[in-house]
Amino acid sequence: MADISSRYRETSIDAANKARLVQMLLGRAIQHARAGAAAAADGRIEARFNENQRISEIVAVLRGHLDLERRSEEHTSELQSLA
């Protein structure tokens, strides 16, 4: 099932326009924030840290590529790896 889900997500990312790609990344950041909050509430410090690291990675990539009109294949690949 994970393989099907992964392929669906890859297909969605490939077909997504720039605004949708940013929306998907922000959605993932929110999911990581919720997971981090739950981990913190449960006292799972390492899990909370890992979720926060993932959020930081997403934000850093988005900040680095705010001008999505001029994105290169490398930037697109980097954005897709985070979604």
C-alpha positions in Angstrom: 0.0 0.0 0.0 2.9 2.4 0.8 4.2 1.9 -2.7 0.9 2.9 -4.3 0.6 5.9 -1.9 4.2 6.9 -2.8 3.6 6.6 -6.5 0.4 8.6 -6.2 2.2 11.4 -4.3 5.0 11.4 -6.9 2.5 11.7 -9.7 0.6 14.5 -7.9 3.8 16.4 -7.4 4.9 16.0 -11.0 1.6 17.3 -12.2 1.3 20.1 -9.6 1.6 23.7 -10.6 3.9 26.0 -8.7 1.2 27.3 -6.3 0.0 23.8 -5.6 3.5 22.6 -4.9 4.0 25.3 -2.3 0.6 24.5 -0.8 1.6 20.8 -0.6 4.8 21.6 1.1 3.1 23.9 3.6 0.6 21.2 4.3 3.5 18.8 5.0 5.0 21.4 7.4 1.7 21.6 9.3 1.6 17.8 9.5 5.1 17.8 11.0 4.2 20.6 13.4 1.2 18.6 14.7 3.2 15.4 15.0 5.9 17.4 16.8 3.4 18.9 19.2 2.0 15.4 19.9 5.5 14.0 20.5 6.3 16.9 22.9 3.0 16.3 24.8 4.0 12.6 25.1 7.5 13.5 26.3 9.1 12.0 23.1 11.8 14.7 22.8 13.8 13.0 20.0 10.6 12.6 17.8 9.7 16.2 18.5 13.2 17.3 17.4 13.0 15.2 14.2 9.6 16.8 13.3 11.0 20.3 13.9 14.0 19.5 11.8 11.8 18.4 8.9 9.8 21.7 9.2 13.1 23.6 9.1 14.1 21.8 6.0 10.8 22.7 4.2 11.0 26.3 5.3 14.6 26.7 4.2 13.9 25.3 0.8 10.8 27.4 0.3 12.7 30.5 1.4 15.5 29.7 -1.0 13.2 29.3 -3.9 10.6 32.0 -3.5 10.9 33.0 -7.1 9.5 29.8 -8.5 9.3 31.3 -12.0 13.0 30.9 -12.3 13.4 27.5 -10.7 15.8 25.0 -12.2 15.4 21.3 -12.5 17.6 21.0 -9.4 15.3 23.3 -7.4 12.2 21.4 -8.6 13.8 18.1 -7.5 14.7 19.5 -4.1 11.1 20.8 -3.6 9.6 17.5 -4.7 11.8 15.5 -2.3 10.3 17.4 0.6 6.7 17.1 -0.4 
